[in-house]
């Protein structure tokens, strides 16, 4: 049986050790025609929310039917469940620790992974990526149905939504999600789509209850971003519009606002890190 579904892999394994290569070797041993794509292996160790956001940033750019193998698993070897999630047309395989929180669509279905027929023999307590998740991903790529892997479950672990709320009609509260390798500060403020000239359509990315009432058309020249300490940043279209040694805010490739510097680290210049509250002000 040939494998036709791509397997997209996200881990915190890094590239120094053998872990990633072995993961792919297991997949190829079971499904020789499988093709794998690396999302990243440099997720900060054990940072489940970072992995959940990265998965959300990535999933729309893969073809329908992709198998997402996500192994950021600080609870490996504990009582936490292993799961496979069917959401939309995709499959998500990994630990039940919240890593799939931001990609779940309505009507998603979850099965525990308990059928050891699809594991490697004598699985270790510390490398479920190799012994459990990778072989299951390979078998699913060959057409094995989730119902063959274990029983259906109704509840899974969800990470709390990052802050994204209206404080007043003229102010949206958000937070810094994380700092990327360039020192840019990714925020929870978005998604924003360009709309009719310099206008922006705000269509929240998080599954908040009042999403439709939060949709709003804004003009980019009427927005600034207030950061801790009371300073405000102007909105720019690209990095080069930010003066050297200063910072600005722009809509990044994920359609979330990012706080950036030109050829420098905004995190270093501003002394800001993940978790800090920021405000989008409509002037």
Rosetta blueprint (number, residue, H / E / L):
1 X L
2 X L
3 X L
4 X L
5 X L
6 X L
7 X E
8 X E
9 X E
10 X E
11 X E
12 X L
13 X L
14 X L
15 X L
16 X L
17 X L
18 X L
19 X H
20 X H
21 X H
22 X H
23 X H
24 X H
25 X H
26 X H
27 X H
28 X H
29 X H
30 X H
31 X L
32 X L
33 X L
34 X L
35 X L
36 X E
37 X E
38 X E
39 X E
40 X E
41 X L
42 X L
43 X L
44 X L
45 X L
46 X L
47 X L
48 X H
49 X H
50 X H
51 X H
52 X H
53 X H
54 X H
55 X H
56 X H
57 X H
58 X H
59 X H
60 X L
61 X L
62 X L
63 X L
64 X L
65 X L
66 X L
67 X E
68 X E
69 X E
70 X E
71 X E
72 X L
73 X L
74 X L
75 X L
76 X L
77 X L
78 X L
79 X L
80 X L
81 X L
82 X E
83 X E
84 X E
85 X E
86 X E
87 X E
88 X L
89 X L
90 X E
91 X E
92 X E
93 X E
94 X E
95 X E
96 X L
97 X L
98 X L
99 X L
100 X L
101 X L
102 X L
103 X L
104 X L
105 X L
106 X L
107 X L
108 X L
109 X E
110 X E
111 X E
112 X E
113 X L
114 X L
115 X L
116 X H
117 X H
118 X H
119 X L
120 X L
121 X L
122 X L
123 X L
124 X L
125 X L
126 X L
127 X L
128 X H
129 X H
130 X H
131 X H
132 X H
133 X H
134 X H
135 X H
136 X H
137 X H
138 X H
139 X H
140 X H
141 X H
142 X L
143 X L
144 X L
145 X L
146 X H
147 X H
148 X H
149 X L
150 X L
151 X L
152 X E
153 X E
154 X L
155 X L
156 X L
157 X L
158 X L
159 X L
160 X L
161 X L
162 X L
163 X L
164 X E
165 X E
166 X E
167 X E
168 X E
169 X L
170 X L
171 X E
172 X E
173 X E
174 X E
175 X E
176 X E
177 X E
178 X E
179 X E
180 X L
181 X L
182 X L
183 X L
184 X L
185 X E
186 X E
187 X E
188 X E
189 X E
190 X E
191 X L
192 X E
193 X E
194 X E
195 X E
196 X L
197 X L
198 X L
199 X E
200 X E
201 X E
202 X E
203 X L
204 X L
205 X L
206 X L
207 X L
208 X L
209 X L
210 X L
211 X H
212 X H
213 X H
214 X H
215 X L
216 X E
217 X E
218 X E
219 X E
220 X H
221 X H
222 X H
223 X E
224 X E
225 X E
226 X E
227 X L
228 X L
229 X L
230 X L
231 X L
232 X E
233 X E
234 X E
235 X E
236 X L
237 X L
238 X L
239 X H
240 X H
241 X H
242 X L
243 X L
244 X L
245 X L
246 X L
247 X E
248 X E
249 X E
250 X E
251 X E
252 X L
253 X L
254 X L
255 X L
256 X E
257 X E
258 X E
259 X E
260 X E
261 X E
262 X L
263 X L
264 X L
265 X L
266 X H
267 X H
268 X H
269 X H
270 X H
271 X L
272 X L
273 X L
274 X L
275 X L
276 X L
277 X E
278 X E
279 X E
280 X E
281 X E
282 X E
283 X L
